[in-house]
Amino acid sequence: MASNRNTVIRSLHDLGAAAWFGGNLMGAVGVNGASKDVKDPAERAAVASAGWARWAPVNAVAIGAHAVGSIGIFLANRDRVRNQPGAAANSVIKSVLTVAALGTTVYSGILGSKIATEGGSAPVEGGTVPASGTPDQVAKLQQQQRILQWVTPALVGGIIICGAQQGEQQRASEQLRTRGLSAVKDAASRVSKLAA
């Protein structure tokens, strides 16, 4: 008897999203926050950039794992997504959030590289907070980064919430309820056609 379990792809999906979310949240709070504690203001941006550079390869693997898991889950559940009320809408919202989170992750990486290059030795208050002596261009980059450091985990948090909702949609009680609603709609449609 063949198994219809998708443990591996679900694990890739969930662990990838968890690492993506947690790593970015920790980076915003821990790496960028701790950079303010570096005594020399001219080293703060470099320290924050070094921390994020170390995280980048792990983040890329996490995002890749999540993407593979997402595609696998979609393929395994395509009939349910097509037929169950609410499943397609959830999938579309989750896809939009994923594309947006990928965009903010990439853009944040670009900003981080520019901050490291242009402001590596500039005095700053922290990884995303300019000081009075921070060059204008670096300060602008930091201000953008200060916003994105919270946008990415918020978007990935939305992805995780959509995944939780998808799990709820797969409960047997939900399947029975939606099948029952579909049967009632089909019967009503047939009756209205006969009456016409």
Secondary structure, DSSP 8 states (H G I E B T S, - for coil): ------HHHHHHHHHHHHHHHHHHHHIIIIIHHHGGG-S-TTTHHHHHHHHHHHHHHHHHHHHHHHHHHHHHHHHHTHHHHHHSTTHHHHHHHHHHHHHHHHHHHHHHHHHHHHHHHHHTTS-EEETTEE-TTS-HHHHHHHHHHHHHHHHHHHHHHHHHHHHHHHHHHTSHHHHHHHHHHHHHHHHHHHHHHHH-
